[in-house]
Amino acid sequence: MKFIKYFLFTVLGLIAIILLVAAILPKDFHAGSQIVINQPSSLVFDYVKQIKKQGTYDSWSQQDPQIQKEYSGTDGTVGFTYTWRSKKVGDGKQIITKVEAGKRLEMDLFFNGSDQANKSFIQVDSLAPNQSEVRWEINGTMPYPFNLMSVFYDMNKDFEKGLKTLKGILEK
């Protein structure tokens, strides 16, 4: 009986410590990456502004080939909406909120039914006639206690992997 009592107190203590750590950790996050692609910026931007093409290079679609996708609106324009369902990477929605022609695509992302938008963008800058820099970033908030995931999960690696895949596609 003493063993069960000590075991329960230990488990409750660990849970309390975990919740305390989550309370101290920041809830806001930033992630992203950048890469140089040896193609003209107009070609690169025309590819990345098409949200339907993100599945060919983003890390999350690669993690779950069974992801269920739905689209509404005109791809590459303000208001286009991409909704997904996935047992492996979660559910969400992405809406194009601003398009700066040939340069920048801004999006709101909503994860797992949340009504709080996480701001994301893909920006393409010309470095030379046949060379472009692509930056892909997100800023958002992760609710307590899920913000604890930031200790174990580095989203920057997902953006880096996605951009490397994009580079491979566009430089073929």
C-alpha positions in Angstrom: 0.0 0.0 0.0 2.9 2.4 0.8 4.4 1.7 -2.7 1.1 2.8 -4.4 0.9 5.9 -2.3 4.5 6.9 -3.1 4.0 6.0 -6.7 0.9 8.2 -7.0 2.6 11.1 -5.2 5.6 10.8 -7.6 3.4 10.8 -10.7 1.4 13.8 -9.4 4.6 15.6 -8.6 6.0 15.0 -12.1 2.7 16.2 -13.6 2.9 19.3 -11.5 6.5 20.0 -12.5 5.6 19.6 -16.2 2.6 22.0 -15.9 4.8 24.5 -14.0 7.5 24.4 -16.7 4.8 24.9 -19.4 3.5 27.9 -17.4 6.9 29.4 -17.5 7.7 28.8 -21.2 6.7 31.4 -23.8 3.5 30.8 -25.6 4.6 32.8 -28.7 6.8 31.1 -31.3 8.7 31.9 -34.4 10.0 29.5 -36.9 11.3 29.5 -40.5 14.2 29.2 -42.9 15.6 30.6 -46.1 17.4 29.2 -49.1 18.9 30.3 -52.4 17.4 28.8 -55.5 19.1 29.0 -58.9 16.0 30.2 -60.8 14.6 33.6 -61.6 12.4 35.1 -58.8 9.4 35.3 -61.1 9.5 31.5 -61.7 10.0 30.7 -58.0 7.2 33.1 -56.9 4.7 31.7 -59.5 5.4 28.2 -58.0 5.2 29.0 -54.3 2.1 31.3 -54.6 0.1 28.2 -55.6 -0.9 26.7 -52.3 -2.0 23.4 -54.0 1.7 22.9 -54.9 2.9 23.2 -51.3 2.1 19.5 -50.8 5.0 18.7 -53.2 7.6 20.3 -50.9 6.2 21.0 -47.4 7.5 18.7 -44.7 4.1 18.0 -43.2 2.5 16.7 -46.4 5.5 14.4 -46.7 4.9 13.0 -43.2 1.4 12.0 -44.0 0.7 10.9 -47.6 -2.9 10.1 -46.5 -3.6 13.8 -45.6 -7.1 14.8 -46.7 -7.1 18.1 -48.5 -9.9 20.5 -49.5 -9.5 23.8 -51.4 -11.8 26.7 -52.1 -11.4 29.9 -54.1 -8.8 30.7 -56.8 -5.3 29.5 -55.9 -2.7 32.1 -55.6 -5.2 34.9 -54.7 -6.4 36.5 -51.5 -9.1 34.4 -49.9 -8.0 31.1 -51.2 -8.4 28.5 -48.5 -6.7 25.2 -48.0 -8.2 22.9 -45.3 -6.5 19.6 -44.2 -7.2 16.7 -41.9 -4.5 14.3 -40.7 -4.1 11.9 -37.9 -0.3 12.3 -38.1 0.2 16.0 -38.4 -3.1 17.4 -37.1 -5.9 19.4 -38.7 -5.8 22.9 -39.9 -6.7 25.7 -42.3 -4.6 28.1 -44.4 -5.9 31.3 -46.0 -4.1 33.6 -48.3 -4.4 37.1 -46.8 -2.1 39.2 -49.0 -0.3 38.8 -52.3 2.5 41.2 -53.3 2.9 40.2 -56.9 6.2 38.5 -57.7 7.5 39.1 -54.1 5.5 37.9 -51.1 2.6 35.7 -50.1 1.0 36.2 -46.6 -1.2 33.6 -45.0 -3.2 32.9 -41.8 -2.9 29.4 -40.4 -5.3 27.9 -38.0 -4.4 24.7 -36.2 -6.7 22.0 -34.8 -9.9 24.0 -34.9 -8.4 27.1 -33.2 -9.8 30.5 -34.2 -6.5 32.2 -33.5 -4.5 33.0 -36.6 -0.8 32.2 -36.9 0.8 34.5 -39.4 3.0 33.0 -42.1 4.7 34.3 -45.3 6.8 33.1 -48.2 9.0 35.9 -49.7 11.0 35.6 -52.8 13.8 38.1 -53.5 15.9 38.3 -56.6 19.6 38.0 -56.0 20.6 37.8 -59.7 18.8 37.2 -63.0 18.8 33.4 -62.3 19.1 33.3 -58.5 16.5 33.9 -55.8 16.3 33.8 -52.1 13.2 32.3 -50.5 12.2 33.0 -46.9 9.4 31.0 -45.4 8.4 31.9 -41.8 5.6 31.7 -39.3 4.8 33.6 -36.1 2.1 32.3 -33.7 0.9 31.4 -30.3 0.8 27.9 -28.9 -1.8 27.5 -26.0 -0.8 26.2 -22.6 0.2 23.4 -21.9 0.9 22.6 -25.6 3.6 25.2 -25.6 5.7 22.6 -23.8 6.2 20.9 -27.2 8.6 23.7 -28.1 11.2 22.0 -25.8 11.0 18.8 -27.8 10.1 19.9 -31.4 12.1 22.3 -33.6 9.8 23.5 -36.4 12.7 25.3 -38.1 13.9 21.9 -39.3 10.5 21.4 -41.1 10.8 24.7 -42.9 14.4 24.0 -43.8 13.5 20.5 -45.2 10.6 21.9 -47.1 12.8 24.6 -48.7 15.4 22.1 -49.7 12.8 20.0 -51.3 11.5 23.1 -53.1 15.0 23.9 -54.4 15.3 20.3 -55.7 12.0 20.6 -57.6 12.7 24.0 -59.1 16.3 23.4 -60.1 15.5 20.2 -62.1 
